[in-house]
């Protein structure tokens, strides 16, 4: 809801409740971090839009700044093995 006096978005308590959302893709993480770093959006607003805690976004920012955007891309943690035991 937009506050007509201040022309700012105002969130009601019900809107701030974080529901369970599927994992955020690496591309979405990079986009959110870059918007924040460019000053285009606030950390709290991005957290609400993505359905995550602000601390998650702070961690993404730290990762982005220390190892770059590739550090935010989703990587499978499951290792696949062939029938001969070679890691694929």
Phi, psi and omega in degrees: 000139181261128176284114186293335180286318183255355182055039179238154177281130179244132180253136175274157183308321181296328182285340183274351179294128182270114176272163179293129178230149178298165181306145178276131181292159178301321180296319178295321179297313180299315180299315180297314180298315181294322175299317180296313182295331176278354180078020182274342181205155180273158179299315181295320180293318177298320179298318179296314181299321184270350180072034179233170176280148176305328179298329176297316182292323176300320178294319178299319180297316179299316179297314180302316183286332182271321182235002175094175184298330179298336178291345180262354180286140180292133179235132179294132178265358179271130179264132177261137178242143174279174180295339180271359178091005179277134178288131180266000000 
